[in-house]
Amino acid sequence: MRDFIKGEILAIDKPYGMTSFGALAHIRFLLSQKLGQKVKVGHAGTLDPLATGILILCTGRCTKQIETLQSHTKEYTATLQLGATTASYDREHEVDTTYPVEHITRELILDVLKQFEGDIQQVPPTYSACKVEGTRSYQLRRNGEDVKLKPKAIHIDEVELTDYDDVKKTMAIRVVCGKGTYIRALARDIGRALNSGAYLTSLRRTRVGDISESDCIAFNHFGEWLDSEIHNEVSAAALQRPAEAKPQITPKAAGSFME
């Protein structure tokens, strides 16, 4: 039986446009509301607002496992627009510069992607949670300040080209990587390596360690899922009592959540 107070690990499918903290706050609210007491919840790895997919949440004592979960290998699928850049390396900002794309071919892309596999150095996006003298980098950028971040050592197991449109100059990749990898920064660097530019048009986290998309609970159905879990536990507890003492269990109506 699940014990969200003592500790559970949950895999949530984060929707597009929501911050990781916003998703966490809503799940924490539902848990606390339905269980009748405050529940401690933390997440094991931020997803950008414009990204979707696996967000690992830990409750209770399982929050002590967050650091271990963050170190697990992750898998992403992403689409890139070639020939242009944005300040955040994704669609959060408007295109700021355009570049030539006529020279880009599938063969060139395949050759370029090889250089991003293995142990490499990556400069994080300035629109990120990286801290500069105690202040989040994205806060400094939003205040109009120039920010320079130092390269960080990361490891990428694989970058696979899964689709390429030579007319629209768009490409899709699958990335298997370690902790600290920014796929937005990878898109930026791929564009530069192609002697052009690139930014993310979509990003989805599809795996964290052994946890895959099929293990996820849909964010907008979490309330219904939680009602079902609570009802199943109440029913199981009732079955363990003597027959003459069994109460009548009335299934709870599944709640719904409007985003």
VENNORPE-V993889 format. One record per backbone hydrogen bond with DSSP energy under -0.5 kcal/mol. NH is the residue of the N-H (numbers start at 1). CO is the residue of the C=O. If there is no record, write none. Layout:
<<NH,CO> <NH,CO>>
This chain:
<<7,3> <10,8> <10,57> <12,10> <12,55> <13,217> <14,12> <14,53> <17,49> <18,15> <18,49> <20,47> <23,19> <24,20> <25,21> <26,22> <27,23> <28,24> <29,25> <30,26> <31,27> <32,28> <33,29> <34,30> <35,31> <36,32> <37,32> <42,58> <44,56> <45,43> <51,48> <52,203> <53,14> <54,205> <55,12> <57,10> <57,55> <58,42> <59,8> <60,40> <61,6> <62,59> <63,60> <64,61> <65,62> <66,63> <69,65> <70,66> <71,67> <71,68> <72,69> <74,177> <75,207> <76,175> <77,204> <78,173> <79,202> <80,171> <81,199> <82,80> <82,169> <83,197> <85,97> <87,94> <89,86> <93,90> <96,85> <97,85> <99,83> <104,101> <109,105> <110,106> <111,107> <112,108> <113,109> <114,110> <115,112> <116,113> <117,114> <118,156> <120,118> <120,154> <122,152> <124,122> <124,150> <128,126> <132,135> <135,132> <137,130> <138,128> <139,136> <140,136> <141,137> <142,138> <143,139> <144,141> <145,140> <152,122> <154,120> <156,118> <157,155> <157,176> <158,176> <160,174> <162,160> <162,172> <163,172> <165,170> <166,164> <169,165> <170,165> <171,80> <172,163> <173,78> <174,160> <175,76> <176,158> <177,74> <177,175> <178,155> <181,178> <183,181> <186,182> <187,183> <188,184> <189,185> <190,186> <191,187> <192,188> <193,189> <194,190> <195,192> <196,191> <199,81> <200,89> <201,79> <202,79> <203,50> <204,77> <205,52> <206,75> <206,204> <207,75> <208,211> <209,73> <211,208> <212,210> <213,206> <215,212> <216,213> <217,11> <218,216> <219,13> <221,218> <222,219> <225,221> <226,222> <227,223> <228,224> <229,225> <230,226> <231,227> <232,228> <233,229> <234,230> <235,231> <236,232> <237,233> <238,234> <239,235> <240,236> <240,237> <241,238> <245,242> <246,242> <246,243> <249,247> <250,248> <251,249> <257,220> <259,257>>
